[in-house]
Amino acid sequence: GRIVMLADHYAALRSCRAYKVAFDHNRAVEIITEGDEQTQPEFYDPELLQAFKNTSSLWAEIFDQMQENACNKTGST
């Protein structure tokens, strides 16, 4: 559950919502690791947060690939 919570938060920060713009990877990492007015690093398991920091470039790569795949779908089943 702790991993899913962090992944969901990263995806939400990177995605455009009706109430906010999408943040780039660096800003999303900054918010998760350093905090902002709504998020604090203490929300996350310390070991998980360190693993996130160590692998953050992979998160960007995976997110971008998933976005590209979603955009390439034609909607046909």
Biopython code that builds the backbone (N, CA, C, O; Angstrom):
import numpy as np
from Bio.PDB.StructureBuilder import StructureBuilder

atoms = [
    (1, "GLY", "N", (0.794, -1.186, 0.000)),
    (1, "GLY", "CA", (0.000, 0.000, 0.000)),
    (1, "GLY", "C", (0.849, 1.269, 0.000)),
    (1, "GLY", "O", (0.483, 2.261, -0.631)),
    (2, "ARG", "N", (1.988, 1.241, 0.709)),
    (2, "ARG", "CA", (2.841, 2.427, 0.788)),
    (2, "ARG", "C", (3.466, 2.750, -0.573)),
    (2, "ARG", "O", (3.644, 3.916, -0.926)),
    (3, "ILE", "N", (3.794, 1.708, -1.323)),
    (3, "ILE", "CA", (4.364, 1.918, -2.657)),
    (3, "ILE", "C", (3.313, 2.501, -3.586)),
    (3, "ILE", "O", (3.586, 3.435, -4.340)),
    (4, "VAL", "N", (2.118, 1.949, -3.527)),
    (4, "VAL", "CA", (1.027, 2.428, -4.381)),
    (4, "VAL", "C", (0.699, 3.879, -4.058)),
    (4, "VAL", "O", (0.441, 4.673, -4.962)),
    (5, "MET", "N", (0.708, 4.233, -2.772)),
    (5, "MET", "CA", (0.420, 5.613, -2.385)),
    (5, "MET", "C", (1.438, 6.572, -3.011)),
    (5, "MET", "O", (1.061, 7.619, -3.537)),
    (6, "LEU", "N", (2.716, 6.220, -2.955)),
    (6, "LEU", "CA", (3.731, 7.088, -3.533)),
    (6, "LEU", "C", (3.597, 7.152, -5.054)),
    (6, "LEU", "O", (3.689, 8.230, -5.643)),
    (7, "ALA", "N", (3.381, 6.015, -5.680)),
    (7, "ALA", "CA", (3.230, 5.985, -7.137)),
    (7, "ALA", "C", (2.009, 6.791, -7.581)),
    (7, "ALA", "O", (2.068, 7.508, -8.580)),
    (8, "ASP", "N", (0.914, 6.674, -6.848)),
    (8, "ASP", "CA", (-0.293, 7.426, -7.175)),
    (8, "ASP", "C", (-0.057, 8.922, -7.024)),
    (8, "ASP", "O", (-0.517, 9.712, -7.848)),
    (9, "HIS", "N", (0.646, 9.304, -5.993)),
    (9, "HIS", "CA", (0.925, 10.725, -5.782)),
    (9, "HIS", "C", (1.827, 11.262, -6.903)),
    (9, "HIS", "O", (1.594, 12.357, -7.416)),
    (10, "TYR", "N", (2.842, 10.502, -7.277)),
    (10, "TYR", "CA", (3.720, 10.913, -8.377)),
    (10, "TYR", "C", (2.905, 11.082, -9.661)),
    (10, "TYR", "O", (3.040, 12.092, -10.353)),
    (11, "ALA", "N", (2.064, 10.103, -9.980)),
    (11, "ALA", "CA", (1.251, 10.174, -11.200)),
    (11, "ALA", "C", (0.295, 11.359, -11.155)),
    (11, "ALA", "O", (0.091, 12.028, -12.167)),
    (12, "ALA", "N", (-0.293, 11.624, -9.994)),
    (12, "ALA", "CA", (-1.205, 12.762, -9.868)),
    (12, "ALA", "C", (-0.470, 14.081, -10.078)),
    (12, "ALA", "O", (-0.990, 14.988, -10.729)),
    (13, "LEU", "N", (0.725, 14.187, -9.535)),
    (13, "LEU", "CA", (1.502, 15.418, -9.724)),
    (13, "LEU", "C", (1.890, 15.615, -11.189)),
    (13, "LEU", "O", (1.903, 16.746, -11.675)),
    (14, "ARG", "N", (2.200, 14.555, -11.880)),
    (14, "ARG", "CA", (2.639, 14.632, -13.271)),
    (14, "ARG", "C", (1.487, 14.819, -14.251)),
    (14, "ARG", "O", (1.702, 15.230, -15.391)),
    (15, "SER", "N", (0.261, 14.518, -13.811)),
    (15, "SER", "CA", (-0.893, 14.553, -14.702)),
    (15, "SER", "C", (-1.643, 15.875, -14.594)),
    (15, "SER", "O", (-1.699, 16.494, -13.532)),
    (16, "CYS", "N", (-2.214, 16.288, -15.711)),
    (16, "CYS", "CA", (-3.066, 17.472, -15.748)),
    (16, "CYS", "C", (-4.412, 17.106, -15.124)),
    (16, "CYS", "O", (-4.993, 16.065, -15.430)),
    (17, "ARG", "N", (-4.882, 17.966, -14.261)),
    (17, "ARG", "CA", (-6.189, 17.792, -13.636)),
    (17, "ARG", "C", (-7.012, 19.052, -13.900)),
    (17, "ARG", "O", (-6.459, 20.089, -14.264)),
    (18, "ALA", "N", (-8.300, 18.967, -13.721)),
    (18, "ALA", "CA", (-9.169, 20.132, -13.938)),
    (18, "ALA", "C", (-8.801, 21.275, -12.998)),
    (18, "ALA", "O", (-9.037, 22.441, -13.316)),
    (19, "TYR", "N", (-8.236, 20.955, -11.866)),
    (19, "TYR", "CA", (-7.914, 21.956, -10.845)),
    (19, "TYR", "C", (-6.436, 22.330, -10.780)),
    (19, "TYR", "O", (-6.052, 23.168, -9.965)),
    (20, "LYS", "N", (-5.588, 21.717, -11.634)),
    (20, "LYS", "CA", (-4.168, 22.048, -11.615)),
    (20, "LYS", "C", (-3.494, 21.638, -12.923)),
    (20, "LYS", "O", (-3.988, 20.786, -13.661)),
    (21, "VAL", "N", (-2.366, 22.264, -13.181)),
    (21, "VAL", "CA", (-1.552, 21.896, -14.333)),
    (21, "VAL", "C", (-0.684, 20.697, -13.973)),
    (21, "VAL", "O", (-0.488, 20.392, -12.796)),
    (22, "ALA", "N", (-0.173, 20.030, -14.980)),
    (22, "ALA", "CA", (0.756, 18.921, -14.759)),
    (22, "ALA", "C", (2.127, 19.485, -14.422)),
    (22, "ALA", "O", (2.584, 20.440, -15.051)),
    (23, "PHE", "N", (2.778, 18.896, -13.434)),
    (23, "PHE", "CA", (4.144, 19.275, -13.097)),
    (23, "PHE", "C", (5.117, 18.414, -13.889)),
    (23, "PHE", "O", (4.806, 17.279, -14.249)),
    (24, "ASP", "N", (6.295, 18.963, -14.158)),
    (24, "ASP", "CA", (7.319, 18.145, -14.794)),
    (24, "ASP", "C", (7.924, 17.202, -13.745)),
    (24, "ASP", "O", (7.648, 17.320, -12.551)),
    (25, "HIS", "N", (8.742, 16.278, -14.213)),
    (25, "HIS", "CA", (9.325, 15.264, -13.331)),
    (25, "HIS", "C", (10.096, 15.892, -12.179)),
    (25, "HIS", "O", (9.919, 15.499, -11.025)),
    (26, "ASN", "N", (10.945, 16.857, -12.480)),
    (26, "ASN", "CA", (11.779, 17.440, -11.435)),
    (26, "ASN", "C", (10.949, 18.099, -10.334)),
    (26, "ASN", "O", (11.278, 17.976, -9.155)),
    (27, "ARG", "N", (9.887, 18.791, -10.709)),
    (27, "ARG", "CA", (9.035, 19.433, -9.710)),
    (27, "ARG", "C", (8.284, 18.389, -8.892)),
    (27, "ARG", "O", (8.134, 18.545, -7.680)),
    (28, "ALA", "N", (7.814, 17.334, -9.534)),
    (28, "ALA", "CA", (7.123, 16.271, -8.805)),
    (28, "ALA", "C", (8.052, 15.622, -7.781)),
    (28, "ALA", "O", (7.647, 15.376, -6.645)),
    (29, "VAL", "N", (9.283, 15.345, -8.174)),
    (29, "VAL", "CA", (10.265, 14.760, -7.248)),
    (29, "VAL", "C", (10.542, 15.732, -6.105)),
    (29, "VAL", "O", (10.629, 15.327, -4.946)),
    (30, "GLU", "N", (10.679, 16.995, -6.430)),
    (30, "GLU", "CA", (10.935, 18.007, -5.405)),
    (30, "GLU", "C", (9.794, 18.052, -4.380)),
    (30, "GLU", "O", (10.042, 18.117, -3.177)),
    (31, "ILE", "N", (8.563, 18.017, -4.852)),
    (31, "ILE", "CA", (7.413, 18.053, -3.950)),
    (31, "ILE", "C", (7.400, 16.828, -3.045)),
    (31, "ILE", "O", (7.179, 16.947, -1.840)),
    (32, "ILE", "N", (7.634, 15.663, -3.615)),
    (32, "ILE", "CA", (7.600, 14.433, -2.830)),
    (32, "ILE", "C", (8.755, 14.370, -1.841)),
    (32, "ILE", "O", (8.559, 13.955, -0.698)),
    (33, "THR", "N", (9.938, 14.766, -2.247)),
    (33, "THR", "CA", (11.115, 14.607, -1.392)),
    (33, "THR", "C", (11.368, 15.777, -0.442)),
    (33, "THR", "O", (11.983, 15.600, 0.610)),
    (34, "GLU", "N", (10.896, 16.971, -0.810)),
    (34, "GLU", "CA", (11.149, 18.148, 0.027)),
    (34, "GLU", "C", (9.874, 18.730, 0.621)),
    (34, "GLU", "O", (9.922, 19.459, 1.612)),
    (35, "GLY", "N", (8.737, 18.410, 0.016)),
    (35, "GLY", "CA", (7.458, 18.880, 0.519)),
    (35, "GLY", "C", (7.016, 20.193, -0.096)),
    (35, "GLY", "O", (7.790, 20.896, -0.747)),
    (36, "ASP", "N", (5.757, 20.499, 0.129)),
    (36, "ASP", "CA", (5.155, 21.774, -0.241)),
    (36, "ASP", "C", (4.037, 22.037, 0.757)),
    (36, "ASP", "O", (4.011, 21.418, 1.820)),
    (37, "GLU", "N", (3.126, 22.926, 0.446)),
    (37, "GLU", "CA", (2.068, 23.264, 1.399)),
    (37, "GLU", "C", (1.079, 22.115, 1.640)),
    (37, "GLU", "O", (0.341, 22.148, 2.625)),
    (38, "GLN", "N", (1.047, 21.107, 0.769)),
    (38, "GLN", "CA", (0.117, 19.988, 0.933)),
    (38, "GLN", "C", (0.801, 18.656, 1.203)),
    (38, "GLN", "O", (0.169, 17.733, 1.719)),
    (39, "THR", "N", (2.052, 18.541, 0.872)),
    (39, "THR", "CA", (2.767, 17.272, 0.959)),
    (39, "THR", "C", (4.017, 17.441, 1.809)),
    (39, "THR", "O", (4.721, 18.445, 1.703)),
    (40, "GLN", "N", (4.282, 16.460, 2.642)),
    (40, "GLN", "CA", (5.502, 16.446, 3.433)),
    (40, "GLN", "C", (6.188, 15.094, 3.251)),
    (40, "GLN", "O", (5.513, 14.069, 3.165)),
    (41, "PRO", "N", (7.512, 15.078, 3.192)),
    (41, "PRO", "CA", (8.226, 13.803, 3.038)),
    (41, "PRO", "C", (7.886, 12.794, 4.139)),
    (41, "PRO", "O", (7.971, 11.585, 3.924)),
    (42, "GLU", "N", (7.505, 13.286, 5.304)),
    (42, "GLU", "CA", (7.169, 12.407, 6.420)),
    (42, "GLU", "C", (5.935, 11.553, 6.143)),
    (42, "GLU", "O", (5.664, 10.603, 6.878)),
    (43, "PHE", "N", (5.187, 11.878, 5.094)),
    (43, "PHE", "CA", (4.025, 11.083, 4.716)),
    (43, "PHE", "C", (4.438, 9.690, 4.241)),
    (43, "PHE", "O", (3.626, 8.765, 4.245)),
    (44, "TYR", "N", (5.689, 9.543, 3.834)),
    (44, "TYR", "CA", (6.160, 8.312, 3.202)),
    (44, "TYR", "C", (7.104, 7.546, 4.116)),
    (44, "TYR", "O", (7.789, 8.129, 4.957)),
    (45, "ASP", "N", (7.125, 6.256, 3.940)),
    (45, "ASP", "CA", (8.082, 5.394, 4.625)),
    (45, "ASP", "C", (9.492, 5.878, 4.247)),
    (45, "ASP", "O", (9.775, 6.051, 3.061)),
    (46, "PRO", "N", (10.377, 6.100, 5.223)),
    (46, "PRO", "CA", (11.716, 6.635, 4.922)),
    (46, "PRO", "C", (12.522, 5.778, 3.948)),
    (46, "PRO", "O", (13.220, 6.310, 3.084)),
    (47, "GLU", "N", (12.430, 4.467, 4.083)),
    (47, "GLU", "CA", (13.168, 3.590, 3.166)),
    (47, "GLU", "C", (12.595, 3.674, 1.761)),
    (47, "GLU", "O", (13.342, 3.659, 0.783)),
    (48, "LEU", "N", (11.284, 3.762, 1.656)),
    (48, "LEU", "CA", (10.639, 3.894, 0.351)),
    (48, "LEU", "C", (10.998, 5.228, -0.288)),
    (48, "LEU", "O", (11.246, 5.298, -1.492)),
    (49, "LEU", "N", (11.024, 6.281, 0.513)),
    (49, "LEU", "CA", (11.386, 7.602, -0.004)),
    (49, "LEU", "C", (12.826, 7.597, -0.527)),
    (49, "LEU", "O", (13.109, 8.196, -1.564)),
    (50, "GLN", "N", (13.717, 6.937, 0.174)),
    (50, "GLN", "CA", (15.103, 6.849, -0.291)),
    (50, "GLN", "C", (15.185, 6.052, -1.590)),
    (50, "GLN", "O", (15.923, 6.424, -2.502)),
    (51, "ALA", "N", (14.436, 4.968, -1.675)),
    (51, "ALA", "CA", (14.410, 4.178, -2.919)),
    (51, "ALA", "C", (13.858, 5.019, -4.067)),
    (51, "ALA", "O", (14.356, 4.931, -5.189)),
    (52, "PHE", "N", (12.841, 5.829, -3.801)),
    (52, "PHE", "CA", (12.286, 6.720, -4.814)),
    (52, "PHE", "C", (13.350, 7.701, -5.295)),
    (52, "PHE", "O", (13.502, 7.910, -6.499)),
    (53, "LYS", "N", (14.083, 8.300, -4.369)),
    (53, "LYS", "CA", (15.151, 9.235, -4.746)),
    (53, "LYS", "C", (16.198, 8.547, -5.609)),
    (53, "LYS", "O", (16.662, 9.108, -6.602)),
    (54, "ASN", "N", (16.568, 7.329, -5.225)),
    (54, "ASN", "CA", (17.614, 6.598, -5.942)),
    (54, "ASN", "C", (17.195, 6.160, -7.341)),
    (54, "ASN", "O", (18.043, 5.936, -8.204)),
    (55, "THR", "N", (15.902, 6.040, -7.564)),
    (55, "THR", "CA", (15.404, 5.532, -8.853)),
    (55, "THR", "C", (14.527, 6.543, -9.583)),
    (55, "THR", "O", (13.802, 6.170, -10.505)),
    (56, "SER", "N", (14.577, 7.796, -9.194)),
    (56, "SER", "CA", (13.627, 8.776, -9.742)),
    (56, "SER", "C", (13.715, 8.906, -11.261)),
    (56, "SER", "O", (12.700, 9.165, -11.907)),
    (57, "SER", "N", (14.888, 8.734, -11.843)),
    (57, "SER", "CA", (14.980, 8.837, -13.304)),
    (57, "SER", "C", (14.183, 7.725, -13.981)),
    (57, "SER", "O", (13.630, 7.926, -15.063)),
    (58, "LEU", "N", (14.122, 6.558, -13.352)),
    (58, "LEU", "CA", (13.314, 5.468, -13.904)),
    (58, "LEU", "C", (11.828, 5.790, -13.835)),
    (58, "LEU", "O", (11.072, 5.421, -14.733)),
    (59, "TRP", "N", (11.400, 6.481, -12.768)),
    (59, "TRP", "CA", (10.002, 6.881, -12.644)),
    (59, "TRP", "C", (9.611, 7.777, -13.812)),
    (59, "TRP", "O", (8.532, 7.624, -14.385)),
    (60, "ALA", "N", (10.486, 8.707, -14.163)),
    (60, "ALA", "CA", (10.203, 9.606, -15.290)),
    (60, "ALA", "C", (10.087, 8.816, -16.579)),
    (60, "ALA", "O", (9.175, 9.038, -17.376)),
    (61, "GLU", "N", (11.004, 7.906, -16.777)),
    (61, "GLU", "CA", (11.007, 7.096, -17.998)),
    (61, "GLU", "C", (9.728, 6.267, -18.108)),
    (61, "GLU", "O", (9.108, 6.219, -19.170)),
    (62, "ILE", "N", (9.340, 5.625, -17.028)),
    (62, "ILE", "CA", (8.133, 4.791, -17.030)),
    (62, "ILE", "C", (6.886, 5.648, -17.237)),
    (62, "ILE", "O", (6.010, 5.292, -18.025)),
    (63, "PHE", "N", (6.804, 6.786, -16.525)),
    (63, "PHE", "CA", (5.641, 7.655, -16.671)),
    (63, "PHE", "C", (5.512, 8.138, -18.114)),
    (63, "PHE", "O", (4.429, 8.084, -18.698)),
    (64, "ASP", "N", (6.607, 8.604, -18.679)),
    (64, "ASP", "CA", (6.574, 9.104, -20.061)),
    (64, "ASP", "C", (6.175, 8.008, -21.039)),
    (64, "ASP", "O", (5.422, 8.256, -21.981)),
    (65, "GLN", "N", (6.677, 6.801, -20.818)),
    (65, "GLN", "CA", (6.325, 5.689, -21.692)),
    (65, "GLN", "C", (4.840, 5.346, -21.564)),
    (65, "GLN", "O", (4.173, 5.075, -22.562)),
    (66, "MET", "N", (4.333, 5.357, -20.351)),
    (66, "MET", "CA", (2.905, 5.063, -20.147)),
    (66, "MET", "C", (2.033, 6.142, -20.797)),
    (66, "MET", "O", (1.003, 5.825, -21.392)),
    (67, "GLN", "N", (2.430, 7.391, -20.690)),
    (67, "GLN", "CA", (1.678, 8.480, -21.314)),
    (67, "GLN", "C", (1.690, 8.324, -22.830)),
    (67, "GLN", "O", (0.666, 8.505, -23.489)),
    (68, "GLU", "N", (2.835, 7.991, -23.366)),
    (68, "GLU", "CA", (2.953, 7.807, -24.818)),
    (68, "GLU", "C", (2.072, 6.656, -25.277)),
    (68, "GLU", "O", (1.391, 6.768, -26.296)),
    (69, "ASN", "N", (2.076, 5.558, -24.544)),
    (69, "ASN", "CA", (1.245, 4.399, -24.902)),
    (69, "ASN", "C", (-0.226, 4.765, -24.833)),
    (69, "ASN", "O", (-1.002, 4.346, -25.691)),
    (70, "ALA", "N", (-0.628, 5.536, -23.834)),
    (70, "ALA", "CA", (-2.025, 5.918, -23.692)),
    (70, "ALA", "C", (-2.454, 6.824, -24.855)),
    (70, "ALA", "O", (-3.581, 6.730, -25.341)),
    (71, "CYS", "N", (-1.550, 7.693, -25.289)),
    (71, "CYS", "CA", (-1.863, 8.606, -26.394)),
    (71, "CYS", "C", (-1.920, 7.888, -27.735)),
    (71, "CYS", "O", (-2.594, 8.346, -28.657)),
    (72, "ASN", "N", (-1.221, 6.774, -27.848)),
    (72, "ASN", "CA", (-1.189, 6.034, -29.115)),
    (72, "ASN", "C", (-2.359, 5.082, -29.284)),
    (72, "ASN", "O", (-2.566, 4.550, -30.375)),
    (73, "LYS", "N", (-3.123, 4.859, -28.235)),
    (73, "LYS", "CA", (-4.278, 3.952, -28.342)),
    (73, "LYS", "C", (-5.358, 4.610, -29.187)),
    (73, "LYS", "O", (-5.629, 5.805, -29.071)),
    (74, "THR", "N", (-5.951, 3.814, -30.017)),
    (74, "THR", "CA", (-6.977, 4.366, -30.918)),
    (74, "THR", "C", (-8.368, 4.270, -30.328)),
    (74, "THR", "O", (-9.312, 4.861, -30.853)),
    (75, "GLY", "N", (-8.501, 3.527, -29.234)),
    (75, "GLY", "CA", (-9.820, 3.379, -28.628)),
    (75, "GLY", "C", (-10.579, 2.169, -29.134)),
    (75, "GLY", "O", (-11.662, 1.871, -28.632)),
    (76, "SER", "N", (-10.034, 1.461, -30.121)),
    (76, "SER", "CA", (-10.721, 0.273, -30.614)),
    (76, "SER", "C", (-10.379, -0.920, -29.749)),
    (76, "SER", "O", (-9.287, -0.984, -29.184)),
    (77, "THR", "N", (-11.286, -1.855, -29.639)),
    (77, "THR", "CA", (-11.059, -3.055, -28.826)),
    (77, "THR", "C", (-10.904, -4.275, -29.670)),
    (77, "THR", "O", (-10.706, -5.369, -29.142)),
]
sb = StructureBuilder()
sb.init_structure("model")
sb.init_model(0)
sb.init_chain("A")
sb.init_seg("    ")
for serial, (resi, resn, name, xyz) in enumerate(atoms, 1):
    if name == "N":
        sb.init_residue(resn, " ", resi, " ")
    sb.init_atom(name, np.array(xyz, "f"), 0.0, 1.0, " ", f" {name:<3s}", serial, name[0])
structure = sb.get_structure()
